[in-house]
Amino acid sequence: MTLTTFIALSPILIIAAGAVAMIFVDALLQKSGKTAGSLFRSIHTKGEPPVDEISYASSIDRALVSATILGAAAIVSAVLWFGGQLGGVIEIGGALQVDKLALFGFMLCALGGSLASLMSSHHLYEIKADEGQFHPVLMLATCGAMLLCASSSFIMFFLALETMSLGAYILTGMRRASPRSTEGAMKYFLMGAFASAILLYGLALLYGETGVSSFEAMGKGLAGAGAKPLVMLGGVLVLVGLAFKVSAVPFHMWTPDAYQGAPTPATSFMAAVVKTAAFVVMLRFLSVVLTGGILAGPPFGWASVLAVLAVLTMFWGNMAALKQKNIKRMLAFSSIAHAGYILIGVVTMHKAGEAAMAGVLYYLFAYLAANAGAFAIVCSAVKGGSEATDIDDYRGFGRRHPLLGAAMGIFLLSMLGMPPLAGFFGKLYIFASAVEHGLWLLAVLGMIASVVSAYYYIGVIVVMFMRESEEGKPVAVPVRSGQIIAAILVALILVLQLGLYPTPWLR
Amino acid sequence: MITLSHCLVLSAVLFFTGMTGFLLRRNMLVSLMCIELMMNGAFVALVSYNRFNPLTQDGQVMTLIGIVIAAAEAAVGLAIAVNLYKFTGEVRTDRASEMKG
């Protein structure tokens, strides 16, 4: 292992080492009955005094430690990505390939994980989840997501995919006292494991045709093989498996339940990290393995399949979001719809090549920031001792708490695609690149779908600012937690920065 | 003489048995076993492809790693099933349907 390899993998190594250390430290501290409190307690929380001071403080500390480690990894990846010191592509053991795409994926995954654990501090205490397990699992799942971004052989691909998914199943079911959390975890697990098995069979068929495991050699082998039935079937099965992971319609049934049932930080993790990693590996797989003309282009290549999925996903996601009463469920359907927009960018890749990737990655970044911010605000709002998840709970929230209300408004408008916020440029790049390469029908359908989505995004803003809370009903109140505020601020800065000055991110 | 086709037919039968079972049955433990069956179908395909085309050992390595992953997956799945049993008193997947829409 040379030094360059080490540096290239350092973001993953930092997180993995941190997670293992946290597990051990936690076990030791539990034994001695102390907490790591004195070391890291820098931000205090006001508001309702917690019943159990020690476990509350330790919950805060753990969240801060894991957010710091993940944040450090994100910064290291960002530095590597910006600096380009690595000098191109680094191959590691025929299994990993750290290039620009992988580094950007590292950055997004670590950032998403960091924001998720930052917003979890108060919430985990409130729902009585075991945060001693939550953070290490979250970090290891993030490692899986990052390995997935860098995987260049199908062995690593499957291993990383499962590392990420198993972590996400556990996080979803972390709220063991809640039937909804268990139900969400069960649906997510069954659907996810089913999808993994399908994907594995597809990989086996592609392997059978070529006899190699590395993506690049596989791509060369398949380009020569042409359109054999087993190759086509293998490609379709892999696409179905990936479509499950990015929750594209009609493989989305688990998404709303898993998003609603999971603890809110875990929901944010699923929406940000799992989706990002799945899209990054999809880009890599489609651009490296299934490159042969007949496998990619119309009428039967992946481009046509994904184009149909994209349209279904956008419209179904937006239509179903219209009638939701629960804000987490609404954001789940909105995340399905966003997967549809991103799929347009992926489809464009079969004509535009690498150029289309930049748009997709930018969109993923913009979506991650806005989404993490929105979930952080949902995380911060409580109503009479339990979390406020009904949209009606937010009546008058924006009037009572103008800053938080304004932040939520900005996040929702960014998801809607309002200029000059990040989401607008994300959509602009994806749709413009689609039009440029003759896919104007997809772009037009995407714009129509965005118009539909305005109804429910603006609906929440209207509820927050223009509706009075009903007499006698408990209203949503934000907890005063410095960490949640920090998470919201980071997301807000990213949304504004990406929107106002996007140039540095588009390389 | 056993040829590649025989092995592939076996793997396809395993895979589709598992898939059919997963789609038809509503018991979570049966669903878990069906997923294992599907994965085993894929493993048979990987190993037999590797056996008849021994260019590299990747298919067998993948199978070994995959078996470990399947075990980890079963552990998580059973943990969820135990929790489900706590709430509903059974492990039927259609009984847990609190969330809809």
Interface residues (C-beta under 8 A of the other chain):
Chain A: S153 F154 I155 F158 L159 E162 L166 Y169 I170 G173 R176 P179 R180 T182 E183 G184 A185 M186 K187 F189 L190 A193 F194 S196 A197 I198 L200 Y201 L203 A204 L205 Y207 G208 G211 V212 S213 P256 D257 Q260 G261 A320 K323 Q324 R329
Chain B: L8 S11 F15 G18 M19 F22 M28 S31 L32 I35 M38 M39 G41 A42 F43 A45 L46 Y49 N50 N53 L55 T56 D58 G59 V61 M62 I65 G66 I69 A72 E73 V76 G77 A79 I80 A81 N83 L84 K86 F87 T93 A96 S97 E98 M99 G101
